[in-house]
Amino acid sequence: MTSNVAALLKAWSIAMIGLGLLFVAAAWPVLDWPARLFLDIAFWPIDGRPEGLNPEQRLLSVIGGGLTVGWGVLLVLLFDRAHRTGDDELSRLAVTGLLAWFIVDSLGSIVVGAWMNAIINTALVAGFVIPLALENRLNQGRRARRASHPLS
């Protein structure tokens, strides 16, 4: 994994940690506006609802935020290790987990009528998968050139 791709993936993972912390902040009513805004967007069209979060919504926001923070930390560590060791398998494992999240979360969102969350998920997963796919394609080209070189 190149340094640029590793830095991009780690930055995207850190952004996910920040997103998770915004959802954890919903535990406190004075800090719940990002979670309320997200719900308003997810259940498009934007109409200013919900005006507040009930205790159950706060709990689910904190749980989801905590999972997102943990997921982001794990991704930072996986991408850092993949970069340092050159272990492509670690990146493939990360993508497998990301795709599992994407499919389950997006389908569930659509089922409950929050289809906009599936669109948001698409952008989030693309921020991980596109750089990895592009790098994989470049690496395949490099390997093919080396294999065809007479001194390899």
N, CA and C of each residue as an Amber inpcrd file, in Angstrom:
protein
   456
   0.8560000  -1.1720000   0.0000000   0.0000000   0.0000000   0.0000000
   0.9010000   1.2330000   0.0000000   0.6290000   2.1500000  -0.9160000
   1.4450000   3.3630000  -0.9820000   1.1490000   4.2600000   0.2180000
   2.0890000   5.1420000   0.4900000   1.9120000   6.0660000   1.6190000
   0.7080000   6.9720000   1.4220000   0.4780000   7.4210000   0.1880000
  -0.6590000   8.3030000  -0.0690000  -1.9880000   7.6070000   0.1820000
  -2.1140000   6.3760000  -0.2990000  -3.3630000   5.6280000  -0.0910000
  -3.5370000   5.3320000   1.3910000  -2.4750000   4.9240000   2.0620000
  -2.5610000   4.6430000   3.4960000  -2.9910000   5.8870000   4.2620000
  -2.4210000   7.0380000   3.9310000  -2.7870000   8.2840000   4.6140000
  -4.2470000   8.6340000   4.3570000  -4.7100000   8.4610000   3.1270000
  -6.1050000   8.7410000   2.7950000  -7.0490000   7.8240000   3.5660000
  -6.7340000   6.5310000   3.5980000  -7.5980000   5.5700000   4.2910000
  -7.6070000   5.8120000   5.7990000  -6.4550000   6.1500000   6.3450000
  -6.4040000   6.4390000   7.7860000  -7.1700000   7.7250000   8.0870000
  -7.0660000   8.7320000   7.2320000  -7.8170000   9.9790000   7.4440000
  -9.3210000   9.7240000   7.3510000  -9.7460000   8.9150000   6.3830000
 -11.1670000   8.5810000   6.2420000 -11.6420000   7.8080000   7.4810000
 -10.7970000   6.9290000   7.9980000 -11.1370000   6.1720000   9.2130000
 -11.2550000   7.1070000  10.4180000 -10.3630000   8.0760000  10.5120000
 -10.4290000   9.0520000  11.6110000 -11.6920000   9.8990000  11.4940000
 -12.0850000  10.2220000  10.2610000 -13.3440000  10.9440000  10.0690000
 -14.5230000  10.1020000  10.5680000 -14.4540000   8.7880000  10.3650000
 -15.5100000   7.9010000  10.8650000 -15.5390000   7.9190000  12.3940000
 -14.3780000   7.9970000  13.0160000 -14.3200000   8.0950000  14.4760000
 -15.0130000   9.3800000  14.9180000 -14.7280000  10.4760000  14.2240000
 -15.3840000  11.7500000  14.5440000 -16.8920000  11.6660000  14.3830000
 -17.3470000  11.0140000  13.3280000 -18.7840000  10.8270000  13.1190000
 -19.3900000  10.0320000  14.2740000 -18.7070000   8.9850000  14.6810000
 -19.1960000   8.1920000  15.8090000 -19.2920000   9.0100000  17.0810000
 -18.3110000   9.8710000  17.3110000 -18.3410000  10.7160000  18.5130000
 -19.5090000  11.7020000  18.4770000 -19.8790000  12.1710000  17.2790000
 -21.0570000  13.0420000  17.1690000 -22.3240000  12.3100000  17.6170000
 -22.4100000  11.0270000  17.2660000 -23.5810000  10.2550000  17.6900000
 -23.5470000   9.9410000  19.1830000 -22.3650000   9.7420000  19.7350000
 -22.2400000   9.5320000  21.1820000 -22.6720000  10.7940000  21.9280000
 -22.3730000  11.9550000  21.3550000 -22.7360000  13.2330000  21.9880000
 -24.2460000  13.3800000  22.1610000 -25.0310000  12.6030000  21.4090000
 -26.4890000  12.6790000  21.5300000 -26.9830000  12.2350000  22.8980000
 -26.1040000  11.6830000  23.7110000 -26.4890000  11.3260000  25.0800000
 -26.9050000  12.5690000  25.8630000 -26.3520000  13.7170000  25.4870000
 -26.6560000  14.9820000  26.1570000 -27.5430000  15.8290000  25.2490000
 -28.7290000  16.2000000  25.7250000 -29.6570000  16.9600000  24.8780000
 -29.0420000  18.2080000  24.2440000 -28.1690000  18.8870000  24.9370000
 -27.5770000  20.1030000  24.3820000 -26.6510000  19.7880000  23.1950000
 -26.2030000  18.5480000  23.0830000 -25.2800000  18.1520000  22.0150000
 -25.9090000  17.2020000  20.9940000 -27.2300000  17.0510000  21.0350000
 -27.8600000  16.0500000  20.1690000 -28.2210000  16.5410000  18.7740000
 -27.9510000  17.8100000  18.4610000 -28.3700000  18.3360000  17.1600000
 -27.7470000  17.6040000  15.9720000 -26.4790000  17.1190000  16.0200000
 -25.9910000  16.3690000  14.8460000 -26.7810000  15.0750000  14.6150000
 -27.1340000  14.3850000  15.6750000 -27.9150000  13.1550000  15.5290000
 -29.3130000  13.4740000  15.0020000 -29.9100000  14.5500000  15.5010000
 -31.2410000  14.9350000  15.0120000 -31.1850000  15.3470000  13.5380000
 -30.1390000  16.0780000  13.1660000 -29.9770000  16.4740000  11.7650000
 -29.7990000  15.2430000  10.8810000 -28.9950000  14.2940000  11.3430000
 -28.8140000  13.0620000  10.5780000 -30.1500000  12.3490000  10.3760000
 -30.9360000  12.2190000  11.4350000 -32.2350000  11.5560000  11.3150000
 -33.1460000  12.3100000  10.3580000 -33.1040000  13.6220000  10.4090000
 -33.9180000  14.4280000   9.5130000 -33.5190000  14.1810000   8.0580000
 -32.2130000  14.0980000   7.7990000 -31.7370000  13.8270000   6.4400000
 -32.0610000  12.3950000   6.0260000 -31.8390000  11.4330000   6.9260000
 -32.0530000  10.0170000   6.6100000 -33.5070000   9.7360000   6.2510000
 -34.4260000  10.4100000   6.9260000 -35.8470000  10.2430000   6.6430000
 -36.3310000  11.4170000   5.7880000 -35.6720000  11.5960000   4.6500000
 -35.9480000  12.6570000   3.7000000 -37.4310000  12.7690000   3.4160000
 -38.0010000  13.9260000   3.2630000 -37.3580000  15.2320000   3.1100000
 -37.0590000  15.8710000   4.4730000 -36.1850000  16.8470000   4.4430000
 -35.8330000  17.5630000   5.6630000 -37.0470000  18.3830000   6.0970000
 -37.4810000  18.1210000   7.3300000 -38.6860000  18.8010000   7.8360000
 -38.5490000  19.2450000   9.2910000 -37.3110000  19.2070000   9.8230000
 -37.1030000  19.6470000  11.1990000 -37.4600000  18.6180000  12.2500000
 -37.6930000  17.3700000  11.8390000 -38.0240000  16.3270000  12.7920000
 -36.8830000  15.3270000  12.8610000 -36.5880000  14.7720000  13.9680000
 -37.2890000  14.9960000  15.2310000 -36.8240000  16.2820000  15.9120000
 -37.7290000  16.8460000  16.6770000 -37.3980000  18.0570000  17.4340000
 -36.5430000  17.7340000  18.6450000 -36.6410000  16.5300000  19.1250000
 -35.8490000  16.0620000  20.2580000 -35.7210000  14.5520000  20.1760000
 -34.8360000  14.0010000  20.9740000 -34.6420000  12.5600000  21.0080000
 -35.1540000  12.0120000  22.3300000 -35.8450000  10.8830000  22.2540000
 -36.2840000  10.2360000  23.4920000 -35.1330000   9.3870000  24.0390000
 -35.2490000   8.8930000  25.2700000 -34.1410000   8.1120000  25.8580000
 -33.7340000   6.8990000  25.0130000 -34.7120000   6.2480000  24.3810000
 -34.3910000   5.0860000  23.5580000 -33.5600000   5.4960000  22.3370000
 -33.9180000   6.6110000  21.7020000 -33.1450000   7.0960000  20.5580000
 -31.7390000   7.5090000  20.9820000 -31.6440000   8.1280000  22.1560000
 -30.3270000   8.5170000  22.6620000 -29.4540000   7.2800000  22.8900000
 -30.0400000   6.2500000  23.4900000 -29.2900000   5.0150000  23.7390000
 -28.8190000   4.4020000  22.4270000 -29.7140000   4.2900000  21.4400000
 -29.3160000   3.7050000  20.1650000 -28.2650000   4.5630000  19.4630000
 -28.3540000   5.8700000  19.6050000 -27.3490000   6.7550000  19.0270000
 -25.9890000   6.5280000  19.6860000 -25.9810000   6.4060000  21.0030000
 -24.7250000   6.1630000  21.7230000 -24.1440000   4.8010000  21.3480000
 -24.9760000   3.7880000  21.2650000 -24.4940000   2.4520000  20.8840000
 -23.9340000   2.4870000  19.4680000 -24.6900000   3.0590000  18.5320000
 -24.2140000   3.1550000  17.1520000 -22.9450000   3.9880000  17.0520000
 -22.8950000   5.0800000  17.7970000 -21.6980000   5.9220000  17.7980000
 -20.4970000   5.1890000  18.3590000 -20.7040000   4.4520000  19.4350000
 -19.6140000   3.6780000  20.0150000 -19.0980000   2.6150000  19.0560000
 -20.0140000   1.9450000  18.3640000 -19.5990000   0.9520000  17.3700000
 -18.8300000   1.6080000  16.2200000 -19.2820000   2.7890000  15.8090000
 -18.6040000   3.5020000  14.7270000 -17.2030000   3.9400000  15.1550000
 -17.0570000   4.3870000  16.3840000 -15.7290000   4.7540000  16.8950000
 -14.8270000   3.5160000  16.8940000 -15.3210000   2.4050000  17.4110000
 -14.5270000   1.1800000  17.4410000 -14.1580000   0.6990000  16.0500000
 -15.1090000   0.7850000  15.1330000 -14.8850000   0.3930000  13.7510000
 -13.8100000   1.2910000  13.1290000 -13.8850000   2.5920000  13.3730000
 -12.8930000   3.5280000  12.8420000 -11.4980000   3.2570000  13.3930000
 -11.4070000   2.9930000  14.6860000 -10.1080000   2.6890000  15.2970000
  -9.5330000   1.4100000  14.6830000 -10.3610000   0.3900000  14.5440000
  -9.9070000  -0.8640000  13.9440000  -9.4030000  -0.6340000  12.5140000
 -10.1250000   0.1790000  11.7450000  -9.7010000   0.4460000  10.3740000
  -8.3780000   1.2130000  10.3330000  -8.2160000   2.1980000  11.2090000
  -6.9360000   2.9160000  11.2690000  -5.7990000   1.9120000  11.5090000
  -6.0000000   1.0310000  12.4700000  -4.9530000   0.0510000  12.8080000
  -4.6950000  -0.9230000  11.6630000  -5.7670000  -1.4040000  11.0040000
  -5.6020000  -2.3350000   9.8900000  -4.8580000  -1.6880000   8.7230000
  -5.2670000  -0.4630000   8.3640000  -4.6280000   0.1950000   7.2340000
  -3.1870000   0.5820000   7.5580000  -2.9360000   0.9630000   8.8010000
  -1.5630000   1.2780000   9.1980000  -0.6890000   0.0330000   9.1040000
  -1.1700000  -1.0780000   9.6130000  -0.4070000  -2.3260000   9.5520000
  -0.2280000  -2.7890000   8.1040000  -1.2790000  -2.6810000   7.2900000
  -1.1830000  -3.0850000   5.8830000  -0.1220000  -2.2560000   5.1730000
  -0.0670000  -0.9740000   5.4890000   0.9350000  -0.1020000   4.8640000
   2.3500000  -0.4630000   5.3310000   2.5090000  -0.6420000   6.6350000
   3.8460000  -0.9130000   7.1750000   4.3970000  -2.2610000   6.7360000
   3.5290000  -3.2710000   6.6230000   3.9870000  -4.6240000   6.3090000
   3.8250000  -4.9990000   4.8400000   3.0400000  -4.2040000   4.0950000
   2.7660000  -4.5620000   2.7030000   1.8290000  -5.7460000   2.5830000
   1.0790000  -6.0250000   3.6370000   0.1710000  -7.1750000   3.6640000
  -1.1720000  -6.7960000   3.0360000  -1.3560000  -7.1690000   1.7810000
  -2.6030000  -6.8630000   1.0710000  -3.8090000  -7.5840000   1.6700000
  -3.5620000  -8.6960000   2.3390000  -4.6670000  -9.4520000   2.9440000
  -5.3930000  -8.6180000   3.9910000  -4.6730000  -7.7860000   4.7280000
  -5.3140000  -6.9430000   5.7320000  -6.2970000  -5.9700000   5.0830000
  -5.9310000  -5.4150000   3.9600000  -6.8400000  -4.5160000   3.2490000
  -8.0640000  -5.2790000   2.7480000  -7.8540000  -6.4910000   2.2440000
  -9.0020000  -7.2900000   1.7820000  -9.9410000  -7.6160000   2.9410000
  -9.3770000  -7.9090000   4.1100000 -10.2150000  -8.1680000   5.2850000
 -11.0140000  -6.9260000   5.6620000 -10.3780000  -5.7610000   5.6200000
 -11.0810000  -4.5160000   5.9300000 -12.2250000  -4.2970000   4.9520000
 -11.9810000  -4.5250000   3.6700000 -13.0340000  -4.3380000   2.6630000
 -14.1750000  -5.3230000   2.8940000 -13.8610000  -6.5560000   3.2620000
 -14.9150000  -7.5370000   3.5510000 -15.8110000  -7.0410000   4.6800000
 -15.2040000  -6.5350000   5.7510000 -15.9850000  -5.9860000   6.8550000
 -16.7820000  -4.7680000   6.4410000 -16.1810000  -3.8870000   5.6600000
 -16.8820000  -2.6940000   5.1850000 -18.0850000  -3.0600000   4.3240000
 -17.9120000  -4.0240000   3.4420000 -19.0280000  -4.4310000   2.5850000
 -20.1360000  -5.1000000   3.3870000 -19.7610000  -5.8770000   4.4110000
 -20.7780000  -6.4860000   5.2780000 -21.5910000  -5.3930000   5.9680000
 -20.8980000  -4.3990000   6.5370000 -21.6000000  -3.2670000   7.1590000
 -22.4980000  -2.5790000   6.1480000 -21.9450000  -2.2670000   4.9750000
 -22.6690000  -1.5150000   3.9590000 -23.9650000  -2.2140000   3.5600000
 -23.8860000  -3.4980000   3.2890000 -25.0710000  -4.2440000   2.8400000
 -26.1210000  -4.2950000   3.9340000 -25.7290000  -4.6970000   5.1400000
 -26.6930000  -4.8430000   6.2380000 -27.2900000  -3.4970000   6.6220000
 -26.4490000  -2.4930000   6.8230000 -26.9130000  -1.1720000   7.2410000
 -27.7930000  -0.5340000   6.1710000 -27.3830000  -0.6290000   4.9260000
 -28.1490000   0.0080000   3.8470000 -29.4910000  -0.6830000   3.6170000
 -29.4950000  -2.0010000   3.5970000 -30.7700000  -2.7060000   3.4240000
 -31.7190000  -2.4280000   4.5870000 -31.1930000  -2.4590000   5.8060000
 -32.0300000  -2.1480000   6.9640000 -32.5530000  -0.7270000   6.9090000
 -31.7450000   0.1950000   6.4780000 -32.1770000   1.5880000   6.3620000
 -33.3150000   1.7260000   5.3610000 -33.1790000   1.0370000   4.2330000
 -34.2330000   1.0910000   3.2170000 -35.5230000   0.5030000   3.7640000
 -35.4250000  -0.6060000   4.4750000 -36.6110000  -1.2590000   5.0420000
 -37.3740000  -0.3240000   5.9780000 -36.6450000   0.4660000   6.7870000
 -37.3280000   1.3550000   7.7410000 -37.6840000   2.7090000   7.1310000
 -37.4070000   2.8890000   5.8430000 -37.7790000   4.1280000   5.1740000
 -36.7280000   5.2170000   5.2100000 -35.5190000   4.8950000   5.6660000
 -34.4330000   5.8740000   5.7260000 -33.4850000   5.6300000   4.5540000
 -34.0270000   5.6600000   3.3470000 -33.2590000   5.3410000   2.1490000
 -32.0960000   6.3060000   1.9370000 -32.2300000   7.5230000   2.4320000
 -31.1370000   8.4860000   2.2710000 -29.8830000   8.0010000   3.0070000
 -30.0550000   7.2370000   4.0780000 -28.8910000   6.6900000   4.7800000
 -28.1340000   5.7160000   3.8870000 -28.8530000   4.9700000   3.0440000
 -28.1820000   4.0650000   2.1090000 -27.3210000   4.8620000   1.1280000
 -27.7800000   6.0310000   0.7330000 -26.9910000   6.8850000  -0.1650000
 -25.7520000   7.4130000   0.5700000 -25.9430000   7.8320000   1.8140000
 -24.8100000   8.2900000   2.6280000 -23.8120000   7.1520000   2.8130000
 -24.3130000   5.9490000   3.0830000 -23.4390000   4.7770000   3.2400000
 -22.6250000   4.5220000   1.9750000 -23.2510000   4.7320000   0.8190000
 -22.5560000   4.5120000  -0.4490000 -21.3460000   5.4390000  -0.5510000
 -21.5320000   6.6950000  -0.1790000 -20.4130000   7.6470000  -0.2050000
 -19.3350000   7.2430000   0.7990000 -19.7500000   6.8000000   1.9850000
 -18.7770000   6.4160000   3.0020000 -17.9630000   5.2050000   2.5780000
 -18.6250000   4.1790000   2.0790000 -17.8970000   2.9650000   1.6900000
 -17.0340000   3.2420000   0.4610000 -17.4880000   4.1120000  -0.4320000
 -16.6930000   4.4540000  -1.6140000 -15.3800000   5.1200000  -1.2170000
 -15.3960000   5.8940000  -0.1360000 -14.1820000   6.5430000   0.3350000
 -13.1040000   5.5570000   0.7590000 -13.5000000   4.3390000   1.0480000
 -12.5400000   3.2830000   1.3850000 -12.2450000   2.3950000   0.1700000
 -13.2880000   1.9630000  -0.5070000 -13.1370000   0.9430000  -1.5440000
 -12.4920000   1.4920000  -2.8230000 -12.8450000   2.6980000  -3.2230000
 -12.2880000   3.2410000  -4.4730000 -10.7650000   3.3830000  -4.4030000
 -10.1920000   4.0040000  -3.3620000  -8.7210000   4.0820000  -3.3280000
  -8.0530000   2.6960000  -3.3110000  -8.6510000   1.7590000  -2.5870000
  -8.0710000   0.4110000  -2.5420000  -8.1710000  -0.2770000  -3.9000000
  -9.2940000  -0.1180000  -4.5850000  -9.4640000  -0.7370000  -5.8970000
  -8.4930000  -0.1310000  -6.9140000  -8.3390000   1.1980000  -6.8790000
  -7.4090000   1.8550000  -7.7980000  -5.9720000   1.4000000  -7.5320000
  -5.6130000   1.3250000  -6.2640000  -4.2600000   0.8750000  -5.9400000
  -4.0540000  -0.5810000  -6.3660000  -5.0580000  -1.4170000  -6.1730000
  -4.9590000  -2.8150000  -6.5740000  -4.7330000  -2.9200000  -8.0770000
  -5.4510000  -2.1010000  -8.8370000  -5.2980000  -2.1130000 -10.2960000
  -3.8840000  -1.6720000 -10.6940000  -3.3770000  -0.6220000 -10.0260000
  -2.0120000  -0.1670000 -10.3120000  -0.9930000  -1.2500000  -9.9670000
  -1.1930000  -1.9190000  -8.8430000  -0.2680000  -2.9820000  -8.4280000
  -0.2870000  -4.1460000  -9.4050000  -1.4620000  -4.4830000  -9.9270000
  -1.5420000  -5.5640000 -10.9130000  -0.7440000  -5.2010000 -12.1650000
  -0.8530000  -3.9370000 -12.5930000  -0.0950000  -3.4840000 -13.7550000
   1.4000000  -3.5440000 -13.5030000   1.8210000  -3.1440000 -12.3000000
   3.2470000  -3.2060000 -11.9490000   3.7500000  -4.6480000 -11.9530000
   2.9430000  -5.5540000 -11.3680000   3.3500000  -6.9680000 -11.3330000
   3.4400000  -7.5450000 -12.7490000   2.5100000  -7.1650000 -13.5980000
   2.5200000  -7.6660000 -14.9760000   3.7490000  -7.1600000 -15.7320000
   4.1110000  -5.8850000 -15.5090000   5.2990000  -5.3320000 -16.1700000
   6.5690000  -6.0240000 -15.6730000   6.6390000  -6.2880000 -14.3520000
   7.8110000  -6.9680000 -13.7990000   7.9220000  -8.3870000 -14.3290000
   6.7810000  -9.0690000 -14.4310000   6.7950000 -10.4490000 -14.9120000
   7.2330000 -10.5410000 -16.3710000   6.9340000  -9.5080000 -17.1630000
   7.3100000  -9.5330000 -18.5770000   8.7050000  -8.9690000 -18.8350000
   9.3110000  -8.3800000 -17.8050000  10.6570000  -7.8170000 -17.9600000
  11.6750000  -8.9490000 -17.9730000  12.6100000  -8.9270000 -18.9230000
  13.5590000 -10.0660000 -19.0630000  14.4910000 -10.2410000 -17.8650000
  14.7150000  -9.2030000 -17.0790000  15.6450000  -9.3290000 -15.9440000
  14.9310000  -9.6370000 -14.6280000  13.6560000  -9.8880000 -14.6670000
  12.9280000 -10.1040000 -13.4070000  13.1210000 -11.5000000 -12.8850000
